[in-house]
Each structure stands twice: as C-alpha cells, then as structure tokens.
Amino acid sequence: MTLRKTNPPRIVIVGAGAAGLNLATRLSRSLGRKKAAEITLVDENLTHMWKPSLHEYSVGTKGSDEEISLLEHSHRNRYNFRLGRFAGIDRDRCMVQLDPVNDLHNRPLAPLRSLPYDILVLAIGSRSNDFGTPGIKEHCLMLDTPLRRNGYNLSYSTCSCGSKQVPWAKTTVRSISISSAAGQPVWSWPRSCAKQPSSLRITV
C-alpha cells in the first residue's frame, strides 16, 4: 500500500474476490458517498463468484443467476469498476497496469491501460498448492478461478453426458476423487445430464 497527497485520495483495489469486493463496498459507503475518497475496483471478470462455491458452479448445482454483477454492484454502491487483468505496478509513477481486454472473438475492447492511485490494495487471492505431490499437476483440475470453473464445467458435463462429438467422452466414469471445499466435501451430478454411470466409486 502506497500513500500520496491527492484530494480526495484515489483508492484502487485489485481483485474482486470476497476480500476486495467487501472492502470496496465498505469504503464506498463510508468514504465514497461523502466524496472523501474515490474508490475503484479492478478485476478480470465481470461477475463475482464466492470462491468456496466454485465446485458447485462447476457441476451445475449453482448457476449464473447466483453470481454478482460487478457493473451493477458498483453502480448501486457508487464506486468505479474497471475490467482488466492485473499486469503490474509502476511504483515510481503510482500506476496500476492492466492488460488489454478482448471479446469472445478476440476482438479488442480496451487497450493496455494504467490507473493512477494514491492508496493501492492488492486483493488478488491465492492459488492451490500441490505441495510437490507427484501426478497432481498432470491429472488434477484446480478450481482457482471462474475461468478454470468454466473449462471444468464443459469437460465434466461433456464426459458425463457421453457426447458423441468427443471420442474420449464415451468412457465410463468409474472412480472420482473429491477434495473438500470450505470444509464441506460435496458431490453433485450436473442437472443438465440425464445419463449417469451404472456404478461409481467416490473417494473423498
């Protein structure tokens, strides 16, 4: 965190996870509405998902209707939201650098940008640690981000539904290992899939 003299101070929060979103909300209510500070929240996603629930989104027991729109939330709570992936910090100029933003067809929507700050908060969260366990990186799907969740959801649903478009999807799923999320091991079958294997061994 770096402090400079600007009135009102520009507070930039990088990361709209549970900590970043909560901080932006509280600061906007306590300082932003009084124009005692300018609050800006930065994230590479347009919506917020509670990270301990990513496994539920992945298997279809939670849907997009339970996500929080960061555009709507920022408008309702009167802080600024900027879409972009955190690329770095220019400490000398007190600038946060954001990567370019493209649409689903890889067409440019926003160029490389820099946001000035007086107070900077990095709330970029953490990543899963495999502790060097052999085979984890090659065979385990880490649910760290919504992007990983989307990829897992597609692969898992396609495989379990036995899609004819993907050759390996015809393989019967016989053994699944599930680690706990937020202290509560959960197994859920996708709502969109009617076909289920005749036998299944689950290891928690």
Backbone torsions as a table, in degrees:
resi	resn	phi	psi	omega
1	MET	NA	132.7	-178.4
2	THR	-126.8	137.0	-176.7
3	LEU	-117.2	130.5	175.0
4	ARG	-127.0	170.9	-177.6
5	LYS	-96.5	98.1	173.7
6	THR	-139.2	140.1	-175.7
7	ASN	-122.4	117.0	-5.9
8	PRO	-75.8	156.4	-179.5
9	PRO	-65.5	144.0	178.2
10	ARG	-95.5	113.1	-179.2
11	ILE	-103.0	117.2	179.6
12	VAL	-110.5	125.9	179.1
13	ILE	-113.0	119.3	179.6
14	VAL	-98.6	116.3	-179.5
15	GLY	112.1	116.2	-178.9
16	ALA	-106.1	42.7	172.3
17	GLY	-79.3	-162.8	-178.3
18	ALA	-60.0	-43.0	-178.1
19	ALA	-71.6	-48.9	-177.2
20	GLY	-64.4	-43.6	-179.6
21	LEU	-65.7	-41.8	179.2
22	ASN	-64.6	-40.9	179.7
23	LEU	-65.6	-44.5	179.3
24	ALA	-60.5	-40.6	179.9
25	THR	-64.4	-47.0	-177.8
26	ARG	-67.3	-41.5	-179.7
27	LEU	-68.2	-38.0	179.3
28	SER	-65.6	-35.9	180.0
29	ARG	-75.0	-35.2	-176.8
30	SER	-89.5	-32.5	-176.1
31	LEU	-118.6	-42.5	-174.3
32	GLY	-61.6	-44.8	-178.1
33	ARG	-68.4	-23.3	176.5
34	LYS	-90.2	1.9	-176.9
35	LYS	57.8	31.6	176.3
36	ALA	-89.3	-9.0	178.0
37	ALA	-163.3	155.1	174.7
38	GLU	-107.0	115.1	-173.1
39	ILE	-101.1	129.3	176.7
40	THR	-130.7	128.4	177.4
41	LEU	-108.7	132.7	-177.5
42	VAL	-118.2	133.8	175.0
43	ASP	-157.0	154.9	179.9
44	GLU	-84.0	-6.1	179.6
45	ASN	-114.2	153.1	178.6
46	LEU	-86.2	-13.5	-179.1
47	THR	-130.7	159.4	176.9
48	HIS	-107.9	131.9	171.4
49	MET	-120.7	136.9	176.6
50	TRP	-69.5	119.4	-170.6
51	LYS	-54.8	-42.1	178.9
52	PRO	-63.3	-9.5	178.9
53	SER	-102.3	5.6	-177.9
54	LEU	-59.5	-33.2	179.3
55	HIS	-66.5	-29.3	178.6
56	GLU	-74.8	-38.7	174.4
57	TYR	-63.9	-36.6	-175.5
58	SER	-63.9	-39.3	-176.4
59	VAL	-97.9	3.8	172.2
60	GLY	91.0	6.1	177.6
61	THR	-81.0	-11.9	170.3
62	LYS	-129.4	145.2	-177.7
63	GLY	-121.1	-176.3	-176.1
64	SER	-64.6	-20.0	179.5
65	ASP	-67.9	-14.9	179.8
66	GLU	-100.2	2.2	174.4
67	GLU	-81.9	157.4	178.1
68	ILE	-102.1	120.3	176.7
69	SER	-72.3	120.2	-178.4
70	LEU	-71.5	-29.7	176.2
71	LEU	-66.5	-46.9	179.6
72	GLU	-66.6	-42.4	-177.7
73	HIS	-65.4	-40.3	179.8
74	SER	-67.6	-38.3	178.6
75	HIS	-66.4	-42.2	-178.4
76	ARG	-68.5	-33.1	-177.7
77	ASN	-101.5	3.1	171.7
78	ARG	63.2	48.8	167.6
79	TYR	-129.4	167.7	-178.3
80	ASN	-90.0	140.9	173.2
81	PHE	-120.2	133.3	177.6
82	ARG	-124.5	124.9	178.9
83	LEU	-84.6	128.4	178.3
84	GLY	166.0	152.0	178.6
85	ARG	-88.5	130.9	179.8
86	PHE	-61.1	125.5	-177.0
87	ALA	-112.7	-23.2	-179.2
88	GLY	161.1	-179.1	-178.3
89	ILE	-130.3	133.4	169.9
90	ASP	-100.1	95.5	-174.3
91	ARG	-66.9	-35.3	-178.4
92	ASP	-64.3	-39.5	-178.6
93	ARG	-97.5	-2.8	-176.8
94	CYS	53.8	59.7	180.0
95	MET	-129.1	139.0	173.1
96	VAL	-98.1	129.4	-177.8
97	GLN	-99.8	134.7	-179.5
98	LEU	-121.1	137.8	177.7
99	ASP	-67.4	159.2	174.8
100	PRO	-61.1	154.2	179.2
101	VAL	-113.9	129.2	176.6
102	ASN	-117.2	157.8	176.3
103	ASP	-84.4	-172.5	-177.1
104	LEU	-64.4	-21.1	179.1
105	HIS	-100.1	16.1	177.4
106	ASN	65.3	24.7	175.2
107	ARG	-89.7	137.6	-175.4
108	PRO	-66.1	133.0	174.9
109	LEU	-110.3	-35.6	179.9
110	ALA	-147.3	139.6	-178.9
111	PRO	-80.7	-178.5	172.5
112	LEU	-59.5	128.3	-175.3
113	ARG	-128.7	163.2	175.3
114	SER	-133.4	133.9	178.4
115	LEU	-112.4	127.9	177.3
116	PRO	-75.8	147.4	178.3
117	TYR	-141.6	154.2	168.8
118	ASP	-107.0	-37.9	174.5
119	ILE	-125.5	125.0	-178.0
120	LEU	-116.5	131.0	177.0
121	VAL	-121.3	122.2	176.5
122	LEU	-99.3	107.9	179.8
123	ALA	-120.2	56.4	-171.7
124	ILE	-89.5	2.6	172.9
125	GLY	74.5	-157.2	-174.7
126	SER	-135.5	174.5	176.4
127	ARG	-126.0	154.7	-179.5
128	SER	-63.5	142.0	179.6
129	ASN	-109.4	122.4	179.6
130	ASP	-89.6	-2.6	176.9
131	PHE	52.9	28.2	177.2
132	GLY	72.4	15.4	-179.1
133	THR	-68.0	123.2	-178.3
134	PRO	-57.1	134.9	175.5
135	GLY	91.1	-15.2	-176.8
136	ILE	-65.0	-50.9	-177.4
137	LYS	-62.4	-34.4	-176.4
138	GLU	-79.1	-30.0	-169.4
139	HIS	-124.5	-5.5	-176.2
140	CYS	-105.2	138.9	175.5
141	LEU	-98.1	113.8	-179.3
142	MET	-88.4	122.2	179.0
143	LEU	-92.3	76.0	-178.1
144	ASP	-97.4	-29.6	-173.5
145	THR	-137.1	160.8	174.8
146	PRO	-57.9	-32.3	178.7
147	LEU	-64.3	-43.3	176.3
148	ARG	-63.7	-37.7	179.0
149	ARG	-62.0	-42.7	180.0
150	ASN	-62.5	-43.0	179.1
151	GLY	-65.2	-40.6	179.1
152	TYR	-67.3	-40.3	-179.6
153	ASN	-59.4	-44.1	179.8
154	LEU	-65.5	-47.5	-177.9
155	SER	-64.8	-44.2	-176.2
156	TYR	-67.6	-45.1	-179.0
157	SER	-65.7	-40.8	-179.8
158	THR	-64.2	-43.5	-178.5
159	CYS	-67.3	-46.8	-175.3
160	SER	-71.2	-24.9	179.1
161	CYS	-86.3	-8.3	179.5
162	GLY	67.3	44.4	-178.6
163	SER	-60.0	137.8	179.1
164	LYS	-78.2	-12.5	-177.6
165	GLN	-80.0	-18.6	-178.3
166	VAL	-120.7	114.1	-175.6
167	PRO	-55.5	-43.5	-175.0
168	TRP	-73.8	-10.5	-179.0
169	ALA	-72.9	-13.0	-178.8
170	LYS	-79.2	-11.8	-179.3
171	THR	-68.2	132.9	179.3
172	THR	-73.9	130.7	177.2
173	VAL	-81.4	115.9	-175.3
174	ARG	-113.3	-25.8	-177.8
175	SER	-140.2	125.9	-178.9
176	ILE	-130.1	135.1	175.9
177	SER	-109.8	128.6	-176.2
178	ILE	-123.0	127.0	175.1
179	SER	-94.0	158.6	-176.2
180	SER	-73.3	150.6	176.0
181	ALA	-124.3	123.4	-178.3
182	ALA	55.7	33.6	176.8
183	GLY	80.0	2.4	-177.7
184	GLN	-127.0	100.0	176.2
185	PRO	-61.1	131.4	-176.0
186	VAL	-134.0	135.0	171.3
187	TRP	-123.4	128.0	179.7
188	SER	-139.8	136.4	177.0
189	TRP	-89.6	140.5	-178.6
190	PRO	-58.2	134.6	-179.7
191	ARG	-64.9	-26.5	-175.9
192	SER	-79.7	-9.6	-174.9
193	CYS	-107.0	122.8	178.6
194	ALA	-90.4	-29.5	-176.5
195	LYS	-82.0	125.8	178.8
196	GLN	-127.3	149.3	-179.8
197	PRO	-66.6	150.1	-178.8
198	SER	-69.8	-29.8	178.1
199	SER	-138.6	141.3	-176.2
200	LEU	-149.9	128.9	176.4
201	ARG	-108.7	125.5	-177.9
202	ILE	-114.6	127.2	176.8
203	THR	-113.4	121.0	-179.6
204	VAL	-106.1	NA	NA
